[in-house]
Amino acid sequence: MQRFYLPFLLLMILVFQGVALDFLPESLIADKWIIVPHWILIFLILISVFYDLESTYYSILYAILFGLMLDIVYTNVIGVYMFTYGIVTYAIHGIRKVLHTNYFVALLLGIVGVTAADIGIYIVYWFIGIHAMSWNLYLIDRLVPTIISNVIFLILLYPIVKPKLLKWSQGKFDRKQ
């Protein structure tokens, strides 16, 4: 039963991510800011930091699967989120090997991951002509509000999820054989 916890939580986050902006005050959304919730990516980063071992890649597998689901449900171009989330999660998984796992490292990796993913998605969409937002406008109106909102989500999610991920990781990988 424990093997279904992570996919179930990711599926719930996928659903809530789609309606996240409906709960924000109208004054934030009515302005020119574009806030993109990358909640699945935040949870994948936490999985990579606190659940995966150096030799396991569950976070990357989930990044590819749920990135594809995000593409199918919320976007018109298949593969952008799948590719971006997979690459970013793989990079975070590699960086995690040289850093100690604590709150500040998770926060730093969350900021780096969301920034890299959002810039990657912007570049792909700009390259194929989906949007033509200038870099300065993108930086001020989309990237900064997106980073701030996702860091707030990470700060709220971290104390709830970290103990569970560590417990599930120990239960899965520390079995006596």
C-alpha positions as CSV (number, residue, x, y, z in Angstrom):
1,M,0.0,0.0,0.0
2,Q,2.9,2.4,0.7
3,R,4.0,2.3,-2.9
4,F,0.9,4.2,-3.9
5,Y,1.3,7.1,-1.5
6,L,3.7,9.2,-3.7
7,P,1.7,8.7,-6.9
8,F,-1.6,9.5,-5.1
9,L,-0.1,12.6,-3.5
10,L,1.3,13.7,-6.9
11,L,-2.1,13.2,-8.5
12,M,-3.8,15.3,-5.7
13,I,-1.3,18.0,-6.2
14,L,-1.9,17.9,-10.0
15,V,-5.6,18.5,-9.4
16,F,-5.1,21.2,-6.8
17,Q,-2.5,22.9,-8.9
18,G,-5.1,23.5,-11.6
19,V,-7.4,25.4,-9.3
20,A,-4.7,27.1,-7.2
21,L,-5.2,30.5,-8.8
22,D,-8.9,30.5,-8.1
23,F,-8.1,30.8,-4.3
24,L,-5.8,33.8,-4.7
25,P,-7.2,37.3,-4.1
26,E,-8.5,39.0,-7.3
27,S,-6.1,41.9,-6.8
28,L,-3.1,39.7,-7.3
29,I,-4.5,38.0,-10.5
30,A,-6.1,41.1,-12.0
31,D,-2.7,42.8,-12.1
32,K,-0.3,42.1,-14.9
33,W,1.4,39.3,-13.0
34,I,1.4,35.8,-14.3
35,I,1.7,33.3,-11.5
36,V,2.4,29.7,-12.6
37,P,2.1,27.1,-9.9
38,H,4.8,24.4,-10.2
39,W,3.6,22.5,-7.2
40,I,4.3,19.1,-8.7
41,L,7.9,20.1,-9.3
42,I,8.3,21.3,-5.7
43,F,7.0,18.0,-4.5
44,L,9.3,16.2,-6.9
45,I,12.3,18.1,-5.6
46,L,11.3,17.1,-2.1
47,I,11.0,13.5,-3.2
48,S,14.5,13.8,-4.8
49,V,16.0,15.3,-1.7
50,F,14.4,13.2,1.1
51,Y,13.1,10.0,-0.5
52,D,15.4,8.9,-3.3
53,L,18.8,7.3,-2.5
54,E,21.8,8.0,-4.7
55,S,21.1,4.9,-6.7
56,T,17.3,5.3,-7.0
57,Y,15.5,7.6,-9.5
58,Y,11.8,7.5,-8.4
59,S,11.6,11.3,-8.6
60,I,12.8,11.3,-12.2
61,L,10.3,8.6,-13.2
62,Y,7.5,10.6,-11.5
63,A,8.7,13.8,-13.1
64,I,8.4,12.3,-16.5
65,L,5.0,10.6,-15.8
66,F,3.4,13.6,-14.1
67,G,5.0,16.1,-16.5
68,L,3.3,14.2,-19.3
69,M,0.0,14.2,-17.3
70,L,0.4,18.0,-16.8
71,D,1.0,18.4,-20.6
72,I,-2.1,16.4,-21.4
73,V,-4.4,18.1,-19.0
74,Y,-3.3,21.7,-19.0
75,T,-1.3,22.5,-22.1
76,N,-1.7,22.3,-25.9
77,V,1.9,21.1,-26.5
78,I,2.7,17.6,-25.4
79,G,6.1,17.0,-23.9
80,V,7.2,20.4,-22.7
81,Y,6.6,19.9,-19.0
82,M,7.5,16.2,-19.2
83,F,10.9,17.1,-20.7
84,T,11.5,20.1,-18.5
85,Y,10.5,18.5,-15.2
86,G,12.5,15.4,-16.1
87,I,15.7,17.3,-16.8
88,V,15.3,19.6,-13.8
89,T,14.6,16.7,-11.4
90,Y,17.6,14.8,-12.8
91,A,19.8,17.9,-12.2
92,I,18.4,18.3,-8.7
93,H,19.0,14.6,-8.0
94,G,22.6,15.0,-9.1
95,I,23.2,18.2,-7.1
96,R,21.7,16.7,-4.0
97,K,24.5,14.1,-3.9
98,V,27.1,16.7,-3.0
99,L,24.9,18.8,-0.6
100,H,23.6,17.9,2.9
101,T,19.9,17.6,3.1
102,N,18.4,20.3,5.3
103,Y,15.9,23.1,5.1
104,F,18.1,25.6,3.4
105,V,19.3,23.2,0.8
106,A,15.8,22.1,0.0
107,L,14.8,25.8,-0.3
108,L,17.8,26.6,-2.5
109,L,17.1,23.5,-4.7
110,G,13.4,24.5,-4.9
111,I,14.3,28.0,-6.1
112,V,16.9,26.7,-8.6
113,G,14.5,24.0,-9.8
114,V,11.5,26.3,-10.3
115,T,13.7,29.0,-12.0
116,A,15.3,26.5,-14.4
117,A,11.9,24.8,-15.2
118,D,10.1,28.1,-15.8
119,I,12.9,29.5,-18.0
120,G,13.1,26.2,-19.9
121,I,9.4,26.2,-20.5
122,Y,9.6,29.9,-21.6
123,I,12.4,29.1,-24.0
124,V,10.6,26.2,-25.6
125,Y,7.3,28.1,-25.9
126,W,9.2,31.1,-27.3
127,F,11.1,28.9,-29.8
128,I,8.0,27.2,-31.2
129,G,6.0,30.5,-31.2
130,I,3.4,29.9,-28.6
131,H,4.1,33.3,-27.0
132,A,6.2,36.3,-27.8
133,M,6.8,37.9,-24.4
134,S,10.0,39.8,-24.2
135,W,12.6,38.7,-21.7
136,N,12.3,41.8,-19.5
137,L,8.5,41.5,-19.4
138,Y,8.8,37.8,-18.7
139,L,11.4,38.3,-15.9
140,I,9.3,40.9,-14.1
141,D,5.8,39.8,-14.7
142,R,6.1,36.0,-14.7
143,L,9.3,34.6,-13.4
144,V,9.6,36.6,-10.1
145,P,5.9,36.1,-9.1
146,T,6.2,32.5,-10.0
147,I,9.3,32.0,-7.9
148,I,7.9,33.8,-4.9
149,S,4.6,31.9,-5.0
150,N,6.3,28.5,-5.4
151,V,8.7,29.3,-2.6
152,I,5.8,30.1,-0.3
153,F,4.3,26.7,-1.2
154,L,7.6,25.0,-0.5
155,I,7.8,26.7,2.9
156,L,4.3,25.5,3.7
157,L,4.8,22.0,2.4
158,Y,8.2,21.3,3.8
159,P,7.4,20.6,7.5
160,I,4.4,18.4,6.5
161,V,6.1,16.3,3.9
162,K,9.7,15.9,5.0
163,P,9.0,13.6,8.0
164,K,6.7,11.4,5.8
165,L,9.2,11.1,3.0
166,L,12.0,10.2,5.3
167,K,9.7,7.6,7.0
168,W,8.6,6.1,3.7
169,S,12.1,6.1,2.4
170,Q,13.4,4.2,5.4
171,G,10.5,1.8,5.1
172,K,11.2,1.1,1.5
173,F,15.0,1.0,1.4
174,D,16.0,-0.2,4.8
175,R,14.2,-3.5,4.8
176,K,16.1,-6.5,6.2
177,Q,16.5,-9.1,3.5
